[in-house]
Amino acid sequence: MKFSNLSYWEKQTWFSDNDVTIIGSGIVGLSTAIFLKRKLKHLKITVLEKGNLPDGGSTKNAGFACFGSLSELHYDLNNLDETAVFELIQKRYKGLLTLRELLGDKNLGYESFGGYELFTPKQEQLFNHSLSIVDKMNSWLEAISGEKNVYTTCDRKIRELGFSGVSHLIYNSAEGQINTGKMMQSLIDLARQEKIEVLFNCEVSSIQEKGNAFELLLNNSERINSKNVAVTTNAFASQLLPNLQVFPGRAQVLITKEIADLKFRGCFHLEEGYYYFRNVGNRVLFGGGRNIDKEAETTFDKGVSTKIQASLEELLNTVILPNTSWEVDRRWSGTLGLGPNREPIVSEIQPGLYAGVRMGGMGVAIGSGIGLQLSEMISSNF
Ligand SMILES: Cc1cc2nc3c(=O)[nH]c(=O)nc-3n(C[C@H](O)[C@H](O)[C@H](O)COP(=O)(O)OP(=O)(O)OC[C@H]3O[C@@H](n4cnc5c(N)ncnc54)[C@H](O)[C@@H]3O)c2cc1C
């Protein structure tokens, strides 16, 4: 173990015993802390984050406020029972409302341009499968949101939006988009306003039960005690709790420089959700392609690969921005927390030790709702 150079004052002020320690400062960790503190004001709650900023999916994502494209939902209906799919959609829709209520649309940079799913001529069968569930999905969404006819076909817009090699388009009127940076900054600000400590550069390397509490080893040098611990490290969960079935999925993204006369606004899905793009002002943020190199992308490594970035660039040239000149401004990746199914894990692993992890590709949608659920689970034990 390294020598810890924390002074008595530092130890006493920031690293003394906690009522609840939350590990990981993503959407789930910060939302859990805020909801818990609002319910039980007297608790001493600290969020520990290994990065110098939140360093998981929450600061790297594409900012789609969405609840599933039709082809994805069709896939889910073939693999899960109907009730489970209905609950998945409801969890995403309500999770987004929870996030919007918590931070407010202005602080989220929320915009409601709607969403679209694109189908190429090769995907005629996928399009027909998607069409076959429009009525069912519209009636479910009406029951969940009160909004009628959320999904409609809109092939007539293909030309106007400037796409090439696209034969069908399905519009989703209830989809929105957020500014991911604003969301995370607002969550951190809110947590601090609520008198929650959010400490960066604090990596927890182990959790050990000690009597009625837990001892956390920090940065291999300092130990702190906490009566309760919530692990909200998503993709990295199995590093602290090896029995959890969570594995990493690297998701790569690029963003272009500003494009004069960009023809579209909104969120767009391609190939059963494996590719996704949106406008960010007059730029295009484009991500996906994990399906073409799944083995290599099952990794905790950061960075991008030539293979996937080339596939993104090709689709930009041929389908999304044909006849338009564009340049890449930045490329990055983030890590998804995946499992054998799309269900997140929200549970009390043993008395006082909780986990809220495995958000898949939908953590913006469900993260705050999962935080609320986890906070209720923890508060019920006080
Ligand atoms: C490129 C990309 C695009 C995405 N697009 C969308 C989208 O458009 N819409 C959508 O709904 N979802 C999207 N997602 C998914 C979404 O971002 C995630 O599901 C969500 O952010 C997960 O939130 P979280 O709080 O569970 O985990 P994270 O945000 O991953 O937070 C976990 C935190 O734990 C920290 N940590 C890990 N180990 C330790 C440790 N030992 N000690 C201390 N701290 C630790 C990490 O540094 C990290 O900050 C996308 C994800 C990526 C990567």
The ligand as an ORCA input file, in Angstrom:
! r2SCAN-3c Opt
* xyz 0 1
  C     -20.645      6.724    -27.053
  C     -21.874      6.500    -26.217
  C     -23.104      6.953    -26.681
  C     -24.259      6.793    -25.888
  N     -25.409      7.362    -26.299
  C     -26.510      7.284    -25.503
  C     -27.696      7.955    -25.857
  O     -27.729      8.673    -26.858
  N     -28.801      7.819    -25.064
  C     -28.765      7.036    -23.942
  O     -29.804      6.901    -23.275
  N     -27.629      6.434    -23.551
  C     -26.513      6.543    -24.297
  N     -25.341      5.930    -23.915
  C     -25.338      5.146    -22.681
  C     -25.257      6.028    -21.449
  O     -24.308      7.058    -21.631
  C     -24.861      5.177    -20.240
  O     -25.760      4.090    -20.143
  C     -24.941      5.973    -18.944
  O     -24.187      7.145    -19.034
  C     -24.465      5.119    -17.784
  O     -24.486      5.919    -16.635
  P     -23.914      5.341    -15.281
  O     -24.017      6.404    -14.267
  O     -24.522      4.027    -14.985
  O     -22.389      4.978    -15.594
  P     -21.131      5.845    -16.032
  O     -21.502      7.125    -16.619
  O     -20.289      4.931    -16.848
  O     -20.446      6.163    -14.655
  C     -19.683      5.237    -13.922
  C     -18.579      6.032    -13.240
  O     -17.888      5.193    -12.330
  C     -16.520      5.576    -12.336
  N     -15.751      4.468    -11.770
  C     -15.551      3.243    -12.318
  N     -14.830      2.469    -11.485
  C     -14.562      3.223    -10.381
  C     -13.863      2.978     -9.170
  N     -13.296      1.780     -8.908
  N     -13.776      3.968     -8.231
  C     -14.341      5.191     -8.474
  N     -15.033      5.471     -9.622
  C     -15.139      4.493    -10.552
  C     -16.255      5.850    -13.806
  O     -15.091      6.641    -13.997
  C     -17.546      6.563    -14.227
  O     -17.458      7.959    -14.116
  C     -24.173      6.090    -24.665
  C     -22.954      5.626    -24.206
  C     -21.799      5.833    -24.956
  C     -20.483      5.331    -24.440
*
